[in-house]
């Protein structure tokens, strides 16, 4: 059952601030947008599907209004495919022109599919790399030049728990590992501009959107025995960590990756290696090993 948690942070923590959240209309991105809005932030949510964004903005604005008697909208939809740099630049231009600033950037937009690398088509590989790596780069670049270079800011990239590899999804593992390394570089390059940049690596996180993407809830159940917490996570458990990293409480934190995974990354076996007797080199002491078997 999903967490009923809203927020543990003080009201108006982000009052007067503006955030851009890519992929902000569904799943983890929607939970992040909701918590930011609940804490007083104006949030521009972006993704490819305008109808999904508009529906999410309507829902989140009603939630904040009903809860806090806010008189105007706090969540604003903006259609943007992060694979296209011109659209990303337009997103950042809109945010600065309409809302006056970009204090926070949450790079949550992305996507992947399950496939062994040997059977993955080049088109699929390129699509995932283009979205998860290049799309993140475009967002970082234009948020920096449009606002953060002169005014500072805080950035959180949502990657994946690929810190020990990601067999079965090598395309997204490669892209997200590149984002993590890029973040470490930018933590140093942009420190003098007052820009902090960190990463969240979610483990197995359930949401209806994710279940629809993988066509079944069963894909989540198969991981349970390899999660020490013995349950999946939920989007609200990611959003709380994001809000912490964006907040002044993390003002001395930059260039780090936080795994939110119930210790899955320390314990996981998420790929079944088939029997391969005779295919692996036996090694220089194979005769000795055989004698002991």
N, C-alpha and C positions, 0 to 999 in steps of 0.2 A: 504494500500500500504506500502511495506517495507521501512524502513528508508534508505536514500541514504548516510547517514553519513559514513565517513571513519574513521577519528580520529581527536580529538581536542587536542591531545598531541603534544609536540614538536618533530620534526624529530630527529632520533637517540637517543631518550630517553633510549632505551634498547640496544644500540650499544655495541657489545662485550659480550652480555649476551646470555645464553642458557636456553630455556624453554622446558619442557615436558608437552604436552597437551593430556590427554586421551580423547577418543571420538572426536579427532580433525579433522576428515574428513568430518563431516556433521554438520548442524544446528548450535547450540550455539558454539560448540567446533571449528568449522571451522571459524566462525566469530572472535573468540578469537585468533586463530592462524593467521588469516589474519592481524589483527590489531597489534599483536606482531611483525610479520614479517615486516610490514610497518614501525614500529618504530625501526627497526634495529636488532631485536632479531633473533637468529637462533632457529628454532622451530622443535622439534621432535614430530610428531603426531602419535598417537597409537590407534589401535582398532583391532577388530577381522578380518575385511575384508581388505585384502591387496589391492585388486583392487580399492576399494573406497578410501583408503589412497593415492594410487599412482595417481589416477585421481585428488584428491584434491591438492596434492603437486604440480603436474604439473600446475594446474590452478593458485595456489597461487604464485608459483615461476614466472610464466609469468606475473602475475599482478604486482609484486614488480619490476621485471626487466623493464617492460614497463613504470612503474611510476618513478622509481629512477635510472634506468640504472645500476642496480646491475649486476656484472659479473658472479656470481656463485649462486647456489641454497641456499636458506635460510630456506626452509621447507623440512623436511626429514621424509619419512614414515617408520614406524616400526610396524610390525604385532605383536599384543599382546592381549591376552584375559586376562583381569585383574582378572578373577576368578581363574586363575592359578598362584600361587606365583612364580614358577620357571620362567614363562614368564615375570612377572613383574620385577624380579631380572635381567633377561637378558636385558630388556628395559633400566633399569638404568645403567647397565654395558656398554651397547652399547653407551649410551649418553656420559658417562664420557670418555670412550676410544676413541670415534670418535670426540667428540666436547670439551673434556677437562674439563667440569663442568656441574652442574645443579643449575642454579641460581633460577629458578622458576619452580614450579609444579602446574599445574591446573588439579585438579581431576574433570573432566567433564564426564568421561565415566559412563554409567549407563543405566537403563531401567526399565520400569514398564508397567503394563496393568491395565485397569479399571475392577474392580470386587468387589462386597461386600465380606467382609471377610468370611461370612458363606458359600459362594459358591466357595471360592478359594481353589484350590487343593494344597496340601502340596508341591508338586513339584514346582508349580509356586511361592509359598511363598519363598521356599528355594532359587530358582533361583534369585529372586529380592534381598533378603537379602545378598546372596553370592556376587552378583555383586556390589550393591550399598554400602554395609557396608564393607564386607571383602575385596573387590577389592580396595576400598579406603584405608583401613588399610595397605594392601600390598604395595601400592604405597607410602604411607607416610613412612612406615618402611624402605623401600629400598632406597628411595631418601635421607632420613636422614643418613643412614649408609654409603651409597656410596659417599656422598658429603657434605650434609648440616651440619652434626655434627661438622665437622672441619672447615667449610667455611661459615656457615650461609646460609640464603636463605629466600624466601618468597613463601608461599603456599596459593592458593585459592581453596576451595572446592565448587563445584556447587551442591547445595542441591535442595530442593523444598520449596515452601511457605506452610509449614505444621505446622506453629507455633501455630495454634489453632486447630490442628488435621487435618486429611485428610480422612474423610469418603469416601468410594468408592475406595480408594487406600491405605488401612491401611498398606500394606506391605512396600511400599516405604516411607510412613510417618514414620514408625518405624525405618527403616534403616537410613533415612536422619536425624531424630532426634538424633539417636545414633552418627552419624558423627558430628553433631553440638556439642554435649556434649563432644565427643572425642577431638574436636578442642579446646574447652575451657581448657581441661586438658593439651593438648600439648602446648598451648600458655604459660602456666606456666612452664611445664617441660622442654621445649626447649628454653625458653627465654635466658638462660645463654649461649646458643650456637649461638645466633644471628639469630634464626629462628622465623619468624612471620607466623601466620596461621589464616586465616579468611574465612568466608563463604559468598556466594551469594545465596539468596533464590529467584529464579525467580518466577513470577506469571504466567499468561497465556501468553506464548511466541509462536508466530506463526513462523513456518518454513515449507517448503515443506516436509522435513524429518519427522517432528512431525505429520503433516497431514497424511502422508502415514502410520505412525505407528498406528494412531487411525482410519484409513480407511476413514476419511471424514474431510472436513473443518467445518462441522456443529458443531462438538464438541467445537470449539472455539467460534462460534456465541452464543451458549447457555450460555456462561459466561458473555456476554457483559453487561447485565442489573445489574450485581453484581460487576462491576468494575467502581469505581467513574470516572476514566479517560475516560470511555466509548469507549475504544479500547483495542485491544490486544497489547502486546509488541513485539519487534523484537530482533533477536540475537545480532545485533549491539549495542543495548541498554544494553545488559549484558556485552559485551566485553569491553566497555568503563569503566564500574565499576570494572571489573577484572584488567584492566591495571592500574587504580588508586591504587587499593589495593596492587598490585605488586610493584608499583613505590616508589621512595624515598619520594613522597608527603605523603605517608601513613606510614612513618617510625616509628611512635609512636602508630600505630594501630595494635592490635593483639587480637585474641579471640572473635571477633565480627561477627555478622551476619547482612548483609544488604539485606533488601527485595527490589527487583526491580519489582514492581507489580501494579503500578497505584493506590495504596491504596486498592487493592483487599483484602488483609489480614485484613484490618480494617473493612471491610464492607461485606465480602463475605457470601453468602449462596449457597454453591455448591452441596448440597445434599438435595433432597426432602424427608422429613420425612412423611411416610404414616400415615393416620388416624389410631389411635390405642385406640379408646374409650374402656374403661374397662380394659385395660392391664396395665396401670400405676397405682401404689398404690395411693389412694385418699388422704392419709395423716390423721393426727390426728384430724384436724378440718374440715373433709369432710362434716359433717352434717351442720356446719355453712356456708360453701361455697355453698352447695346446696340450703340453704335457701335464699341466696342472688342472685341466678341465676334466 
